[in-house]
Amino acid sequence: MHSILKEKLKQSLHEIPSRICLTCNLWSACTTESYLCLTAHYIDKNWKLNSKVLSFCHVPPSHIGLILYKNVYFLLKD
């Protein structure tokens, strides 16, 4: 099921007539575990704003820029 939805999302993002804006949110739960959420935002052909979560994952410490960059890059390649 996950792979089918993932392919549908890839196809819909490929067909977007405009650009895609990415946001990356990082936060810690009350258990001090850190999580990252990668979201794509775009305007469709009907001028409707859409937001799709591309990935949500656990991020182990350390949260320096290079490590976060590698995490986001890996998620986008997937």
All heavy atoms as a GROMACS GRO file, in nm:
protein
  637
    1MET      N    1   0.082  -0.120   0.000
    1MET     CA    2   0.000   0.000   0.000
    1MET      C    3   0.087   0.126   0.000
    1MET      O    4   0.061   0.218  -0.075
    1MET     CB    5  -0.094  -0.004   0.121
    1MET     CG    6  -0.184   0.113   0.131
    1MET     SD    7  -0.302   0.109  -0.004
    1MET     CE    8  -0.419   0.223   0.053
    2HIS      N    9   0.189   0.126   0.086
    2HIS     CA   10   0.277   0.243   0.094
    2HIS      C   11   0.344   0.271  -0.038
    2HIS      O   12   0.352   0.387  -0.082
    2HIS     CB   13   0.382   0.220   0.204
    2HIS     CG   14   0.479   0.333   0.215
    2HIS    ND1   15   0.601   0.330   0.152
    2HIS    CD2   16   0.472   0.451   0.280
    2HIS    CE1   17   0.666   0.440   0.178
    2HIS    NE2   18   0.590   0.516   0.254
    3SER      N   19   0.392   0.168  -0.106
    3SER     CA   20   0.462   0.188  -0.233
    3SER      C   21   0.368   0.240  -0.342
    3SER      O   22   0.409   0.320  -0.426
    3SER     CB   23   0.532   0.060  -0.278
    3SER     OG   24   0.438  -0.043  -0.295
    4ILE      N   25   0.243   0.198  -0.338
    4ILE     CA   26   0.145   0.248  -0.437
    4ILE      C   27   0.119   0.396  -0.416
    4ILE      O   28   0.120   0.475  -0.511
    4ILE     CB   29   0.014   0.167  -0.428
    4ILE    CG1   30   0.038   0.022  -0.470
    4ILE    CG2   31  -0.095   0.230  -0.514
    4ILE    CD1   32  -0.078  -0.071  -0.442
    5LEU      N   33   0.097   0.436  -0.291
    5LEU     CA   34   0.073   0.577  -0.261
    5LEU      C   35   0.196   0.662  -0.292
    5LEU      O   36   0.184   0.775  -0.340
    5LEU     CB   37   0.033   0.594  -0.114
    5LEU     CG   38  -0.102   0.536  -0.076
    5LEU    CD1   39  -0.122   0.545   0.076
    5LEU    CD2   40  -0.213   0.607  -0.150
    6LYS      N   41   0.312   0.607  -0.265
    6LYS     CA   42   0.437   0.678  -0.293
    6LYS      C   43   0.452   0.704  -0.443
    6LYS      O   44   0.488   0.815  -0.485
    6LYS     CB   45   0.554   0.596  -0.240
    6LYS     CG   46   0.687   0.664  -0.250
    6LYS     CD   47   0.791   0.576  -0.184
    6LYS     CE   48   0.928   0.634  -0.193
    6LYS     NZ   49   1.027   0.550  -0.126
    7GLU      N   50   0.421   0.605  -0.524
    7GLU     CA   51   0.431   0.622  -0.669
    7GLU      C   52   0.327   0.722  -0.720
    7GLU      O   53   0.355   0.800  -0.811
    7GLU     CB   54   0.416   0.488  -0.740
    7GLU     CG   55   0.537   0.400  -0.727
    7GLU     CD   56   0.666   0.467  -0.774
    7GLU    OE1   57   0.666   0.530  -0.882
    7GLU    OE2   58   0.766   0.458  -0.700
    8LYS      N   59   0.207   0.720  -0.663
    8LYS     CA   60   0.104   0.817  -0.702
    8LYS      C   61   0.149   0.959  -0.668
    8LYS      O   62   0.128   1.052  -0.747
    8LYS     CB   63  -0.028   0.787  -0.630
    8LYS     CG   64  -0.107   0.677  -0.691
    8LYS     CD   65  -0.242   0.664  -0.620
    8LYS     CE   66  -0.328   0.558  -0.682
    8LYS     NZ   67  -0.459   0.547  -0.615
    9LEU      N   68   0.210   0.976  -0.550
    9LEU     CA   69   0.259   1.108  -0.511
    9LEU      C   70   0.370   1.154  -0.604
    9LEU      O   71   0.370   1.269  -0.649
    9LEU     CB   72   0.309   1.105  -0.367
    9LEU     CG   73   0.369   1.235  -0.314
    9LEU    CD1   74   0.269   1.350  -0.322
    9LEU    CD2   75   0.418   1.217  -0.171
   10LYS      N   76   0.463   1.066  -0.637
   10LYS     CA   77   0.571   1.101  -0.731
   10LYS      C   78   0.513   1.145  -0.864
   10LYS      O   79   0.557   1.244  -0.923
   10LYS     CB   80   0.664   0.982  -0.753
   10LYS     CG   81   0.762   0.959  -0.642
   10LYS     CD   82   0.855   0.843  -0.678
   10LYS     CE   83   0.952   0.813  -0.569
   10LYS     NZ   84   1.043   0.702  -0.605
   11GLN      N   85   0.414   1.071  -0.913
   11GLN     CA   86   0.353   1.104  -1.042
   11GLN      C   87   0.282   1.239  -1.036
   11GLN      O   88   0.295   1.321  -1.127
   11GLN     CB   89   0.253   0.995  -1.084
   11GLN     CG   90   0.191   1.018  -1.219
   11GLN     CD   91   0.292   1.016  -1.331
   11GLN    OE1   92   0.392   0.946  -1.325
   11GLN    NE2   93   0.266   1.094  -1.434
   12SER      N   94   0.207   1.265  -0.928
   12SER     CA   95   0.136   1.393  -0.918
   12SER      C   96   0.233   1.510  -0.905
   12SER      O   97   0.210   1.616  -0.962
   12SER     CB   98   0.037   1.391  -0.801
   12SER     OG   99   0.104   1.384  -0.678
   13LEU      N  100   0.344   1.490  -0.834
   13LEU     CA  101   0.444   1.598  -0.824
   13LEU      C  102   0.513   1.621  -0.957
   13LEU      O  103   0.548   1.735  -0.991
   13LEU     CB  104   0.548   1.564  -0.716
   13LEU     CG  105   0.499   1.566  -0.572
   13LEU    CD1  106   0.609   1.520  -0.477
   13LEU    CD2  107   0.449   1.704  -0.532
   14HIS      N  108   0.530   1.518  -1.034
   14HIS     CA  109   0.593   1.530  -1.166
   14HIS      C  110   0.506   1.611  -1.262
   14HIS      O  111   0.556   1.679  -1.352
   14HIS     CB  112   0.622   1.392  -1.224
   14HIS     CG  113   0.690   1.395  -1.356
   14HIS    ND1  114   0.821   1.433  -1.370
   14HIS    CD2  115   0.645   1.364  -1.480
   14HIS    CE1  116   0.854   1.427  -1.497
   14HIS    NE2  117   0.749   1.385  -1.566
   15GLU      N  118   0.374   1.605  -1.245
   15GLU     CA  119   0.280   1.672  -1.336
   15GLU      C  120   0.246   1.814  -1.295
   15GLU      O  121   0.166   1.879  -1.362
   15GLU     CB  122   0.152   1.589  -1.344
   15GLU     CG  123   0.174   1.452  -1.406
   15GLU     CD  124   0.053   1.362  -1.398
   15GLU    OE1  125  -0.046   1.402  -1.332
   15GLU    OE2  126   0.057   1.253  -1.455
   16ILE      N  127   0.304   1.865  -1.190
   16ILE     CA  128   0.273   2.001  -1.143
   16ILE      C  129   0.322   2.103  -1.245
   16ILE      O  130   0.438   2.098  -1.286
   16ILE     CB  131   0.337   2.026  -1.006
   16ILE    CG1  132   0.276   1.933  -0.903
   16ILE    CG2  133   0.322   2.170  -0.963
   16ILE    CD1  134   0.349   1.934  -0.771
   17PRO      N  135   0.236   2.198  -1.284
   17PRO     CA  136   0.277   2.297  -1.383
   17PRO      C  137   0.361   2.412  -1.324
   17PRO      O  138   0.409   2.497  -1.398
   17PRO     CB  139   0.143   2.350  -1.435
   17PRO     CG  140   0.050   2.334  -1.319
   17PRO     CD  141   0.096   2.208  -1.249
   18SER      N  142   0.376   2.414  -1.194
   18SER     CA  143   0.451   2.523  -1.131
   18SER      C  144   0.568   2.466  -1.051
   18SER      O  145   0.598   2.348  -1.059
   18SER     CB  146   0.359   2.604  -1.038
   18SER     OG  147   0.308   2.521  -0.936
   19ARG      N  148   0.630   2.550  -0.973
   19ARG     CA  149   0.743   2.508  -0.890
   19ARG      C  150   0.696   2.448  -0.759
   19ARG      O  151   0.582   2.466  -0.719
   19ARG     CB  152   0.833   2.627  -0.863
   19ARG     CG  153   0.893   2.680  -0.991
   19ARG     CD  154   0.984   2.794  -0.965
   19ARG     NE  155   1.033   2.845  -1.092
   19ARG     CZ  156   1.141   2.916  -1.105
   19ARG    NH1  157   1.212   2.948  -0.998
   19ARG    NH2  158   1.179   2.958  -1.222
   20ILE      N  159   0.787   2.378  -0.693
   20ILE     CA  160   0.758   2.316  -0.565
   20ILE      C  161   0.845   2.382  -0.459
   20ILE      O  162   0.965   2.400  -0.479
   20ILE     CB  163   0.788   2.165  -0.569
   20ILE    CG1  164   0.701   2.097  -0.674
   20ILE    CG2  165   0.766   2.102  -0.432
   20ILE    CD1  166   0.739   1.952  -0.700
   21CYS      N  167   0.784   2.418  -0.348
   21CYS     CA  168   0.856   2.474  -0.233
   21CYS      C  169   0.864   2.365  -0.126
   21CYS      O  170   0.765   2.299  -0.096
   21CYS     CB  171   0.781   2.595  -0.180
   21CYS     SG  172   0.858   2.667  -0.034
   22LEU      N  173   0.983   2.345  -0.071
   22LEU     CA  174   1.002   2.245   0.033
   22LEU      C  175   1.020   2.312   0.168
   22LEU      O  176   1.088   2.414   0.179
   22LEU     CB  177   1.125   2.160   0.004
   22LEU     CG  178   1.123   2.079  -0.124
   22LEU    CD1  179   1.258   2.011  -0.145
   22LEU    CD2  180   1.012   1.976  -0.122
   23THR      N  181   0.958   2.255   0.270
   23THR     CA  182   0.984   2.297   0.407
   23THR      C  183   1.030   2.176   0.485
   23THR      O  184   0.989   2.063   0.459
   23THR     CB  185   0.859   2.358   0.476
   23THR    OG1  186   0.753   2.263   0.473
   23THR    CG2  187   0.816   2.486   0.409
   24CYS      N  188   1.118   2.203   0.578
   24CYS     CA  189   1.175   2.097   0.661
   24CYS      C  190   1.161   2.141   0.806
   24CYS      O  191   1.217   2.243   0.846
   24CYS     CB  192   1.322   2.079   0.623
   24CYS     SG  193   1.407   1.957   0.721
   25ASN      N  194   1.083   2.068   0.882
   25ASN     CA  195   1.061   2.101   1.022
   25ASN      C  196   1.128   1.996   1.110
   25ASN      O  197   1.115   1.877   1.085
   25ASN     CB  198   0.912   2.106   1.054
   25ASN     CG  199   0.842   2.215   0.978
   25ASN    OD1  200   0.889   2.327   0.974
   25ASN    ND2  201   0.732   2.182   0.915
   26LEU      N  202   1.197   2.042   1.212
   26LEU     CA  203   1.267   1.954   1.304
   26LEU      C  204   1.223   1.989   1.444
   26LEU      O  205   1.221   2.108   1.480
   26LEU     CB  206   1.418   1.974   1.289
   26LEU     CG  207   1.510   1.886   1.371
   26LEU    CD1  208   1.506   1.743   1.320
   26LEU    CD2  209   1.652   1.939   1.364
   27TRP      N  210   1.184   1.890   1.523
   27TRP     CA  211   1.144   1.917   1.660
   27TRP      C  212   1.172   1.797   1.748
   27TRP      O  213   1.197   1.688   1.700
   27TRP     CB  214   0.997   1.960   1.669
   27TRP     CG  215   0.898   1.852   1.644
   27TRP    CD1  216   0.837   1.773   1.735
   27TRP    CD2  217   0.849   1.809   1.517
   27TRP    NE1  218   0.753   1.685   1.673
   27TRP    CE2  219   0.757   1.704   1.540
   27TRP    CE3  220   0.872   1.850   1.386
   27TRP    CZ2  221   0.690   1.641   1.437
   27TRP    CZ3  222   0.806   1.786   1.284
   27TRP    CH2  223   0.716   1.684   1.310
   28SER      N  224   1.165   1.819   1.877
   28SER     CA  225   1.190   1.713   1.975
   28SER      C  226   1.061   1.681   2.049
   28SER      O  227   0.986   1.771   2.088
   28SER     CB  228   1.295   1.757   2.077
   28SER     OG  229   1.417   1.780   2.013
   29ALA      N  230   1.037   1.552   2.069
   29ALA     CA  231   0.922   1.506   2.146
   29ALA      C  232   0.955   1.520   2.295
   29ALA      O  233   1.070   1.545   2.332
   29ALA     CB  234   0.890   1.362   2.111
   30CYS      N  235   0.857   1.500   2.379
   30CYS     CA  236   0.879   1.509   2.523
   30CYS      C  237   0.976   1.402   2.572
   30CYS      O  238   1.033   1.414   2.681
   30CYS     CB  239   0.748   1.504   2.600
   30CYS     SG  240   0.653   1.354   2.571
   31THR      N  241   1.000   1.300   2.491
   31THR     CA  242   1.097   1.196   2.526
   31THR      C  243   1.238   1.233   2.481
   31THR      O  244   1.328   1.152   2.491
   31THR     CB  245   1.058   1.063   2.458
   31THR    OG1  246   1.058   1.083   2.316
   31THR    CG2  247   0.923   1.014   2.506
   32THR      N  248   1.256   1.353   2.430
   32THR     CA  249   1.381   1.410   2.375
   32THR      C  250   1.424   1.344   2.244
   32THR      O  251   1.535   1.367   2.198
   32THR     CB  252   1.498   1.407   2.477
   32THR    OG1  253   1.537   1.272   2.500
   32THR    CG2  254   1.462   1.476   2.605
   33GLU      N  255   1.338   1.263   2.184
   33GLU     CA  256   1.366   1.209   2.051
   33GLU      C  257   1.337   1.318   1.948
   33GLU      O  258   1.238   1.389   1.958
   33GLU     CB  259   1.278   1.087   2.022
   33GLU     CG  260   1.305   0.968   2.111
   33GLU     CD  261   1.440   0.906   2.083
   33GLU    OE1  262   1.479   0.895   1.965
   33GLU    OE2  263   1.507   0.868   2.180
   34SER      N  264   1.422   1.330   1.847
   34SER     CA  265   1.404   1.433   1.744
   34SER      C  266   1.345   1.374   1.617
   34SER      O  267   1.378   1.261   1.579
   34SER     CB  268   1.538   1.498   1.712
   34SER     OG  269   1.588   1.563   1.825
   35TYR      N  270   1.261   1.454   1.552
   35TYR     CA  271   1.193   1.410   1.430
   35TYR      C  272   1.203   1.518   1.324
   35TYR      O  273   1.210   1.636   1.354
   35TYR     CB  274   1.046   1.378   1.458
   35TYR     CG  275   1.030   1.264   1.553
   35TYR    CD1  276   1.017   1.285   1.690
   35TYR    CD2  277   1.032   1.133   1.507
   35TYR    CE1  278   1.006   1.179   1.778
   35TYR    CE2  279   1.019   1.026   1.594
   35TYR     CZ  280   1.007   1.051   1.729
   35TYR     OH  281   0.995   0.945   1.817
   36LEU      N  282   1.200   1.474   1.198
   36LEU     CA  283   1.206   1.564   1.084
   36LEU      C  284   1.085   1.536   0.995
   36LEU      O  285   1.053   1.420   0.968
   36LEU     CB  286   1.336   1.539   1.007
   36LEU     CG  287   1.360   1.627   0.887
   36LEU    CD1  288   1.507   1.665   0.884
   36LEU    CD2  289   1.322   1.557   0.759
   37CYS      N  290   1.022   1.643   0.950
   37CYS     CA  291   0.910   1.631   0.857
   37CYS      C  292   0.943   1.713   0.733
   37CYS      O  293   0.971   1.833   0.743
   37CYS     CB  294   0.781   1.680   0.921
   37CYS     SG  295   0.637   1.660   0.814
   38LEU      N  296   0.943   1.649   0.617
   38LEU     CA  297   0.972   1.715   0.490
   38LEU      C  298   0.841   1.727   0.413
   38LEU      O  299   0.774   1.626   0.386
   38LEU     CB  300   1.074   1.633   0.411
   38LEU     CG  301   1.121   1.692   0.280
   38LEU    CD1  302   1.195   1.824   0.303
   38LEU    CD2  303   1.214   1.593   0.210
   39THR      N  304   0.805   1.851   0.378
   39THR     CA  305   0.677   1.878   0.313
   39THR      C  306   0.697   1.954   0.184
   39THR      O  307   0.781   2.044   0.177
   39THR     CB  308   0.586   1.961   0.407
   39THR    OG1  309   0.580   1.897   0.534
   39THR    CG2  310   0.446   1.975   0.351
   40ALA      N  311   0.620   1.918   0.081
   40ALA     CA  312   0.621   1.989  -0.047
   40ALA      C  313   0.495   2.075  -0.055
   40ALA      O  314   0.385   2.029  -0.022
   40ALA     CB  315   0.624   1.890  -0.162
   41HIS      N  316   0.512   2.198  -0.099
   41HIS     CA  317   0.400   2.291  -0.117
   41HIS      C  318   0.401   2.337  -0.263
   41HIS      O  319   0.507   2.368  -0.318
   41HIS     CB  320   0.415   2.414  -0.027
   41HIS     CG  321   0.440   2.380   0.116
   41HIS    ND1  322   0.339   2.351   0.205
   41HIS    CD2  323   0.556   2.368   0.186
   41HIS    CE1  324   0.392   2.325   0.323
   41HIS    NE2  325   0.523   2.334   0.314
   42TYR      N  326   0.282   2.340  -0.324
   42TYR     CA  327   0.274   2.382  -0.464
   42TYR      C  328   0.133   2.430  -0.496
   42TYR      O  329   0.038   2.401  -0.424
   42TYR     CB  330   0.313   2.268  -0.558
   42TYR     CG  331   0.225   2.147  -0.547
   42TYR    CD1  332   0.114   2.132  -0.630
   42TYR    CD2  333   0.250   2.048  -0.453
   42TYR    CE1  334   0.032   2.020  -0.620
   42TYR    CE2  335   0.169   1.936  -0.442
   42TYR     CZ  336   0.061   1.923  -0.525
   42TYR     OH  337  -0.021   1.814  -0.515
   43ILE      N  338   0.121   2.501  -0.606
   43ILE     CA  339  -0.008   2.549  -0.655
   43ILE      C  340  -0.042   2.467  -0.779
   43ILE      O  341   0.038   2.460  -0.872
   43ILE     CB  342  -0.003   2.700  -0.686
   43ILE    CG1  343   0.025   2.776  -0.556
   43ILE    CG2  344  -0.132   2.746  -0.752
   43ILE    CD1  345   0.046   2.922  -0.573
   44ASP      N  346  -0.159   2.406  -0.778
   44ASP     CA  347  -0.198   2.321  -0.891
   44ASP      C  348  -0.256   2.403  -1.006
   44ASP      O  349  -0.261   2.526  -1.000
   44ASP     CB  350  -0.293   2.209  -0.846
   44ASP     CG  351  -0.427   2.261  -0.796
   44ASP    OD1  352  -0.463   2.377  -0.822
   44ASP    OD2  353  -0.499   2.182  -0.730
   45LYS      N  354  -0.301   2.334  -1.111
   45LYS     CA  355  -0.351   2.404  -1.230
   45LYS      C  356  -0.479   2.482  -1.204
   45LYS      O  357  -0.516   2.569  -1.282
   45LYS     CB  358  -0.371   2.304  -1.344
   45LYS     CG  359  -0.473   2.197  -1.314
   45LYS     CD  360  -0.481   2.098  -1.428
   45LYS     CE  361  -0.578   1.987  -1.391
   45LYS     NZ  362  -0.581   1.883  -1.493
   46ASN      N  363  -0.548   2.454  -1.092
   46ASN     CA  364  -0.669   2.528  -1.054
   46ASN      C  365  -0.639   2.638  -0.954
   46ASN      O  366  -0.730   2.691  -0.891
   46ASN     CB  367  -0.773   2.431  -0.996
   46ASN     CG  368  -0.818   2.330  -1.098
   46ASN    OD1  369  -0.844   2.364  -1.213
   46ASN    ND2  370  -0.825   2.205  -1.057
   47TRP      N  371  -0.512   2.669  -0.935
   47TRP     CA  372  -0.465   2.773  -0.843
   47TRP      C  373  -0.497   2.741  -0.697
   47TRP      O  374  -0.519   2.828  -0.616
   47TRP     CB  375  -0.520   2.910  -0.881
   47TRP     CG  376  -0.456   2.962  -1.005
   47TRP    CD1  377  -0.497   2.944  -1.132
   47TRP    CD2  378  -0.334   3.037  -1.013
   47TRP    NE1  379  -0.410   3.002  -1.219
   47TRP    CE2  380  -0.310   3.062  -1.148
   47TRP    CE3  381  -0.246   3.086  -0.917
   47TRP    CZ2  382  -0.200   3.132  -1.191
   47TRP    CZ3  383  -0.136   3.157  -0.961
   47TRP    CH2  384  -0.114   3.180  -1.096
   48LYS      N  385  -0.501   2.613  -0.666
   48LYS     CA  386  -0.525   2.570  -0.528
   48LYS      C  387  -0.390   2.534  -0.465
   48LYS      O  388  -0.311   2.460  -0.523
   48LYS     CB  389  -0.616   2.447  -0.526
   48LYS     CG  390  -0.643   2.396  -0.386
   48LYS     CD  391  -0.728   2.271  -0.389
   48LYS     CE  392  -0.736   2.215  -0.249
   48LYS     NZ  393  -0.779   2.076  -0.247
   49LEU      N  394  -0.367   2.587  -0.343
   49LEU     CA  395  -0.245   2.556  -0.270
   49LEU      C  396  -0.255   2.415  -0.212
   49LEU      O  397  -0.353   2.381  -0.147
   49LEU     CB  398  -0.221   2.657  -0.158
   49LEU     CG  399  -0.100   2.631  -0.068
   49LEU    CD1  400   0.029   2.636  -0.148
   49LEU    CD2  401  -0.097   2.732   0.046
   50ASN      N  402  -0.154   2.335  -0.237
   50ASN     CA  403  -0.149   2.197  -0.188
   50ASN      C  404  -0.024   2.177  -0.104
   50ASN      O  405   0.080   2.237  -0.133
   50ASN     CB  406  -0.144   2.098  -0.305
   50ASN     CG  407  -0.270   2.098  -0.385
   50ASN    OD1  408  -0.360   2.022  -0.355
   50ASN    ND2  409  -0.278   2.183  -0.486
   51SER      N  410  -0.034   2.093  -0.004
   51SER     CA  411   0.081   2.055   0.078
   51SER      C  412   0.078   1.904   0.095
   51SER      O  413  -0.025   1.848   0.131
   51SER     CB  414   0.075   2.123   0.215
   51SER     OG  415   0.083   2.262   0.203
   52LYS      N  416   0.192   1.842   0.070
   52LYS     CA  417   0.202   1.696   0.082
   52LYS      C  418   0.324   1.663   0.166
   52LYS      O  419   0.435   1.711   0.140
   52LYS     CB  420   0.219   1.630  -0.055
   52LYS     CG  421   0.112   1.664  -0.156
   52LYS     CD  422  -0.017   1.596  -0.122
   52LYS     CE  423  -0.121   1.627  -0.230
   52LYS     NZ  424  -0.250   1.585  -0.198
   53VAL      N  425   0.305   1.579   0.267
   53VAL     CA  426   0.418   1.533   0.348
   53VAL      C  427   0.494   1.430   0.267
   53VAL      O  428   0.438   1.327   0.227
   53VAL     CB  429   0.370   1.474   0.482
   53VAL    CG1  430   0.487   1.412   0.558
   53VAL    CG2  431   0.303   1.581   0.567
   54LEU      N  432   0.621   1.457   0.241
   54LEU     CA  433   0.705   1.366   0.166
   54LEU      C  434   0.768   1.261   0.256
   54LEU      O  435   0.788   1.147   0.215
   54LEU     CB  436   0.814   1.442   0.092
   54LEU     CG  437   0.768   1.550  -0.006
   54LEU    CD1  438   0.888   1.617  -0.070
   54LEU    CD2  439   0.676   1.490  -0.111
   55SER      N  440   0.801   1.303   0.377
   55SER     CA  441   0.865   1.209   0.469
   55SER      C  442   0.853   1.259   0.612
   55SER      O  443   0.849   1.380   0.637
   55SER     CB  444   1.012   1.192   0.432
   55SER     OG  445   1.071   1.095   0.513
   56PHE      N  446   0.850   1.165   0.704
   56PHE     CA  447   0.851   1.193   0.846
   56PHE      C  448   0.940   1.087   0.908
   56PHE      O  449   0.915   0.967   0.889
   56PHE     CB  450   0.709   1.183   0.904
   56PHE     CG  451   0.702   1.213   1.050
   56PHE    CD1  452   0.686   1.343   1.093
   56PHE    CD2  453   0.713   1.111   1.144
   56PHE    CE1  454   0.680   1.371   1.228
   56PHE    CE2  455   0.707   1.139   1.279
   56PHE     CZ  456   0.691   1.269   1.322
   57CYS      N  457   1.047   1.129   0.976
   57CYS     CA  458   1.140   1.028   1.026
   57CYS      C  459   1.210   1.074   1.154
   57CYS      O  460   1.216   1.193   1.184
   57CYS     CB  461   1.244   0.995   0.920
   57CYS     SG  462   1.348   1.133   0.873
   58HIS      N  463   1.263   0.978   1.224
   58HIS     CA  464   1.344   1.002   1.344
   58HIS      C  465   1.481   1.052   1.299
   58HIS      O  466   1.536   1.004   1.200
   58HIS     CB  467   1.359   0.872   1.423
   58HIS     CG  468   1.451   0.884   1.538
   58HIS    ND1  469   1.580   0.837   1.534
   58HIS    CD2  470   1.435   0.939   1.661
   58HIS    CE1  471   1.640   0.862   1.649
   58HIS    NE2  472   1.553   0.923   1.727
   59VAL      N  473   1.534   1.151   1.370
   59VAL     CA  474   1.666   1.205   1.339
   59VAL      C  475   1.752   1.195   1.464
   59VAL      O  476   1.728   1.266   1.562
   59VAL     CB  477   1.658   1.353   1.293
   59VAL    CG1  478   1.795   1.407   1.262
   59VAL    CG2  479   1.566   1.366   1.174
   60PRO      N  480   1.852   1.108   1.460
   60PRO     CA  481   1.940   1.096   1.577
   60PRO      C  482   2.028   1.220   1.590
   60PRO      O  483   2.050   1.291   1.493
   60PRO     CB  484   2.023   0.971   1.548
   60PRO     CG  485   2.016   0.954   1.400
   60PRO     CD  486   1.888   1.014   1.355
   61PRO      N  487   2.080   1.248   1.711
   61PRO     CA  488   2.171   1.361   1.726
   61PRO      C  489   2.297   1.336   1.644
   61PRO      O  490   2.328   1.221   1.614
   61PRO     CB  491   2.202   1.364   1.875
   61PRO     CG  492   2.116   1.261   1.938
   61PRO     CD  493   2.057   1.176   1.832
   62SER      N  494   2.362   1.421   1.600
   62SER     CA  495   2.374   1.564   1.617
   62SER      C  496   2.298   1.636   1.507
   62SER      O  497   2.286   1.587   1.397
   62SER     CB  498   2.522   1.595   1.618
   62SER     OG  499   2.558   1.715   1.565
   63HIS      N  500   2.249   1.756   1.537
   63HIS     CA  501   2.165   1.829   1.443
   63HIS      C  502   2.240   1.944   1.378
   63HIS      O  503   2.185   2.052   1.359
   63HIS     CB  504   2.039   1.879   1.513
   63HIS     CG  505   1.960   1.768   1.571
   63HIS    ND1  506   1.902   1.776   1.694
   63HIS    CD2  507   1.930   1.644   1.525
   63HIS    CE1  508   1.840   1.662   1.720
   63HIS    NE2  509   1.856   1.581   1.619
   64ILE      N  510   2.363   1.919   1.340
   64ILE     CA  511   2.438   2.023   1.269
   64ILE      C  512   2.394   2.026   1.124
   64ILE      O  513   2.336   1.930   1.072
   64ILE     CB  514   2.591   2.001   1.282
   64ILE    CG1  515   2.632   1.867   1.221
   64ILE    CG2  516   2.635   2.011   1.426
   64ILE    CD1  517   2.782   1.848   1.213
   65GLY      N  518   2.420   2.136   1.057
   65GLY     CA  519   2.373   2.158   0.921
   65GLY      C  520   2.408   2.049   0.822
   65GLY      O  521   2.325   2.006   0.743
   66LEU      N  522   2.533   2.001   0.824
   66LEU     CA  523   2.575   1.900   0.728
   66LEU      C  524   2.497   1.770   0.745
   66LEU      O  525   2.455   1.709   0.646
   66LEU     CB  526   2.726   1.874   0.741
   66LEU     CG  527   2.783   1.772   0.642
   66LEU    CD1  528   2.763   1.819   0.499
   66LEU    CD2  529   2.930   1.749   0.672
   67ILE      N  530   2.472   1.730   0.867
   67ILE     CA  531   2.397   1.606   0.891
   67ILE      C  532   2.252   1.623   0.849
   67ILE      O  533   2.193   1.534   0.788
   67ILE     CB  534   2.410   1.563   1.039
   67ILE    CG1  535   2.555   1.521   1.066
   67ILE    CG2  536   2.313   1.451   1.073
   67ILE    CD1  537   2.586   1.491   1.210
   68LEU      N  538   2.192   1.737   0.880
   68LEU     CA  539   2.053   1.761   0.838
   68LEU      C  540   2.043   1.766   0.686
   68LEU      O  541   1.949   1.712   0.627
   68LEU     CB  542   2.001   1.891   0.900
   68LEU     CG  543   1.982   1.889   1.050
   68LEU    CD1  544   1.940   2.026   1.100
   68LEU    CD2  545   1.882   1.782   1.091
   69TYR      N  546   2.142   1.828   0.623
   69TYR     CA  547   2.145   1.832   0.477
   69TYR      C  548   2.147   1.690   0.420
   69TYR      O  549   2.073   1.658   0.327
   69TYR     CB  550   2.266   1.911   0.428
   69TYR     CG  551   2.311   1.875   0.290
   69TYR    CD1  552   2.240   1.919   0.178
   69TYR    CD2  553   2.422   1.794   0.268
   69TYR    CE1  554   2.279   1.884   0.049
   69TYR    CE2  555   2.462   1.759   0.141
   69TYR     CZ  556   2.390   1.804   0.032
   69TYR     OH  557   2.428   1.768  -0.093
   70LYS      N  558   2.232   1.605   0.475
   70LYS     CA  559   2.241   1.467   0.426
   70LYS      C  560   2.110   1.392   0.445
   70LYS      O  561   2.068   1.315   0.358
   70LYS     CB  562   2.356   1.394   0.495
   70LYS     CG  563   2.492   1.440   0.448
   70LYS     CD  564   2.603   1.365   0.518
   70LYS     CE  565   2.739   1.414   0.469
   70LYS     NZ  566   2.850   1.344   0.534
   71ASN      N  567   2.043   1.415   0.559
   71ASN     CA  568   1.913   1.350   0.583
   71ASN      C  569   1.810   1.394   0.480
   71ASN      O  570   1.739   1.311   0.422
   71ASN     CB  571   1.862   1.383   0.724
   71ASN     CG  572   1.926   1.299   0.830
   71ASN    OD1  573   1.941   1.180   0.815
   71ASN    ND2  574   1.962   1.363   0.940
   72VAL      N  575   1.800   1.523   0.456
   72VAL     CA  576   1.702   1.576   0.360
   72VAL      C  577   1.735   1.527   0.219
   72VAL      O  578   1.647   1.485   0.144
   72VAL     CB  579   1.695   1.729   0.367
   72VAL    CG1  580   1.611   1.786   0.254
   72VAL    CG2  581   1.639   1.774   0.501
   73TYR      N  582   1.862   1.530   0.183
   73TYR     CA  583   1.904   1.483   0.050
   73TYR      C  584   1.866   1.336   0.030
   73TYR      O  585   1.812   1.299  -0.075
   73TYR     CB  586   2.055   1.504   0.034
   73TYR     CG  587   2.106   1.468  -0.102
   73TYR    CD1  588   2.086   1.554  -0.210
   73TYR    CD2  589   2.173   1.349  -0.124
   73TYR    CE1  590   2.132   1.521  -0.336
   73TYR    CE2  591   2.219   1.315  -0.250
   73TYR     CZ  592   2.199   1.401  -0.356
   73TYR     OH  593   2.243   1.368  -0.480
   74PHE      N  594   1.892   1.254   0.130
   74PHE     CA  595   1.857   1.112   0.123
   74PHE      C  596   1.706   1.094   0.107
   74PHE      O  597   1.660   1.012   0.025
   74PHE     CB  598   1.906   1.038   0.247
   74PHE     CG  599   1.860   0.896   0.255
   74PHE    CD1  600   1.919   0.798   0.177
   74PHE    CD2  601   1.754   0.860   0.337
   74PHE    CE1  602   1.875   0.666   0.181
   74PHE    CE2  603   1.710   0.728   0.343
   74PHE     CZ  604   1.770   0.632   0.264
   75LEU      N  605   1.627   1.171   0.181
   75LEU     CA  606   1.481   1.160   0.174
   75LEU      C  607   1.429   1.201   0.035
   75LEU      O  608   1.337   1.140  -0.018
   75LEU     CB  609   1.415   1.246   0.282
   75LEU     CG  610   1.441   1.201   0.425
   75LEU    CD1  611   1.385   1.304   0.523
   75LEU    CD2  612   1.382   1.064   0.451
   76LEU      N  613   1.490   1.304  -0.023
   76LEU     CA  614   1.448   1.349  -0.156
   76LEU      C  615   1.485   1.248  -0.265
   76LEU      O  616   1.412   1.232  -0.363
   76LEU     CB  617   1.509   1.485  -0.188
   76LEU     CG  618   1.450   1.602  -0.111
   76LEU    CD1  619   1.530   1.728  -0.139
   76LEU    CD2  620   1.304   1.623  -0.146
   77LYS      N  621   1.597   1.181  -0.249
   77LYS     CA  622   1.638   1.081  -0.348
   77LYS      C  623   1.546   0.960  -0.344
   77LYS      O  624   1.528   0.893  -0.445
   77LYS     CB  625   1.783   1.038  -0.322
   77LYS     CG  626   1.883   1.142  -0.367
   77LYS     CD  627   2.023   1.088  -0.357
   77LYS     CE  628   2.040   0.985  -0.465
   77LYS     NZ  629   2.177   0.953  -0.500
   78ASP      N  630   1.489   0.933  -0.228
   78ASP     CA  631   1.400   0.818  -0.212
   78ASP      C  632   1.269   0.849  -0.280
   78ASP      O  633   1.198   0.777  -0.334
   78ASP     CB  634   1.379   0.786  -0.064
   78ASP     CG  635   1.299   0.660  -0.043
   78ASP    OD1  636   1.318   0.565  -0.119
   78ASP    OD2  637   1.218   0.659   0.051
   0.00000   0.00000   0.00000
